[in-house]
Amino acid sequence: MRFCASNIGMARKHNMPFTTIILTPKASKHTQYNKGSIKFTPKIIDLSKLDADLVLQNFKKGKPVNALELIYLPLYSSSTKTKEELFDSAIKMASESKNRDKIFALQTLLMSTYIDKYKLQKILEENMFKLENNPTIDFFMEKGMEKGMEKRSFEIALEMFRDGLGVETIARYVKMPVEWVEDIVRNADR
């Protein structure tokens, strides 16, 4: 619903409608969100319906691949490669781009929520990218890691709640505010 509030604010400020587009790595059950009298219907694009193998073939043939394809390639479907392998391929492809650092930073931010941090580190090391002294990459790496850790904390907190632990105990172990855990508990589907 935070996108809904943003759309309403932007529509009022600029006196025109706005559409939120949500890119997702899998089909979404929710196509409309309701909050009281407000109905919010973003455009949802399921990236898993896009063909990573076709993008890779086009690249090998010398056909242009745009920056968005490079960034989101690991979330496309592939009959031949895992997400990690697609990420590795996308990094190698991005290394030939004039916007390499920006594309790489966004790829890393995105993939830090989908790939185990050790596998991510291995891919980065194998591709010999120098991460030191690059503020853009440092910023996105930090944000991606934070997002990945929060996602993992959410999963652990939910599991602990389902096992019967109290909100304060969960908050202490996942190192998050009690209010954050209470929000998870309120929305938990037991």
N, C-alpha and C positions, 0 to 999 in steps of 0.2 A: 504494500500500500504506500510505501514511501515514494515510489515512482508516481503514483496517482497524485499525491500532494505536490510533487514537483511539477507535474503536467498542469495542474490547476493554477499554480503560482505563475508559471511561464505563460500560460494562456491569458491570464489576467494582465500580466505585465506587458505583453506584446500584442494583446488584443487579437489573438489568432489561435486556432486549435493546435495541439501537439499530439504526436503519436509516440508512444514508448515501444521500442523494439527490444525484445528479450531474446538473446541468443542462448540456446540451451543444448547441452550435449546429449539429450535424450527427449523423448516425447513427454510432454507435460500434461498432467491431468487437468490442470487449471488453465482455462482460457479466459475466464472472467473472475474478477475479485469483487466481492460485495462487502461493504462496510456501512451498515445502516442504509441510508437513502442513496449512497454513492455506489455506482457501478463503474468498474474500471476494466477495460478490455484492451490489453496491450497486444501488439502483433508478436507472436511467438514463432521464432524460426528454429526448427529442430536441425542442428548441424549434423546429427548422425545420419541424416538422409542424403548428405552430400558425399561424393565419392572421392576419397583421398587418393586412391590408386590412379584415377583419371588425372588429377592434378600432378601427381608424380610423373606419370607418362608424358604429359604435356611439357613439363619442365625438362625432361630428358630429351625431348624433341626440339628444345630451344624456343618453345612458345612462352610468351610472358605469363608470369604468375604474379598476381597483385599482392600487396602487403597484407590485406585482410586474410587472404588464403594462407599465407605463410604463418600468420599469427594463430588462426583457428584450425589449421590442418590436423593437429592431433585429436580434435574432437569430431572430425569427419569419420565416416565408416570406412573400413578397409578389410578386404578379404585376405590380405597378405601380411599386414604389419600390426603390431600392438601400439598402444598410445605412446609408449616410450620410444619405440622405433620411429613413429611418425614425428614425434618431437625432435628426435635426433636428425631426421631427414629435413625437417623444416628449418632447423638451425643451420644446417649445411647450405640449404638453398638461400637462406637469408644472408649468409656471409658474402654472397655475390651482389647483394643489394646496396645501393648508395645510402639507404636508410637503415643499415645493418644494426646499429646500436639501439635505435628506437624499436625496431621490429623484435630484436632479441630480448629487450627488456620486457616488452609486452608478452612475448611468448613465455618467458620465464615466470612472469606474474601469473599468467593463466594456468600454466602447467603445475605451478607449485601447489595448487589445490587438488590436482588429480594424480600426481605422481609422488610416490614416497620420496622423502627428502634425500635419502641416500642414493636412490636411482637418479634423481635430478642432479645431484652433485656429481655423480659419475659421468652423466651425459655432458655436463658443462666442462668437466675436466678433460674428457676425451676430445672435445672440440677446441681445446686450447684457447678459450676466450679469457682475456685478461679482464678480470672484474674490478681490480683495484683502480682507484682514482677515476671512476666514471660515475658521477653523481646520479645520472639517469638510471643506470643499471642498479646502483646501490639502493636507490629509493624504491624501485620496483621489486627488487629482491626482498627488501625488508617488508614491504606491504604484502607481498605474496606469502612470505613465511608467516606473517601475523595472521593472515586469512586462513592459511592451512592449519595453524595451531588452534585457531578459534573453532574451526570446523571439527577438528579432532576432540577438543574440549567439549564441544556440544555432544558428540557421539558418546563420549565417556560419561558425561553428566546424565544423559538420557538413560544409559545402561545402569548407572548407579541408582537413579530414581526408580527404575523398574525393578531393581533388586531390593528396594525398600529403604534405602538410605535417606536421611533427612536433608533438607535444603542447605542448612548451614554446613553440614559435613561435606556435602558435594562441593559447595562453593570453596571450602578450604582446600580440598584435594585438587580441584581443577584450576585453582588460583584465579577465580572469577568472582565478581560481585554477587551477593545473595540475590539481588534484583534480577540479574541475568539468569540465574538458575530458576528463580520463581517463574520467569517468563517461559522458560523451557517446560517446566512442570505444568503450567497452565495450558500449554499447547500440545502436551504429550498425548498421543493416542495409546492408551494402555492396552 
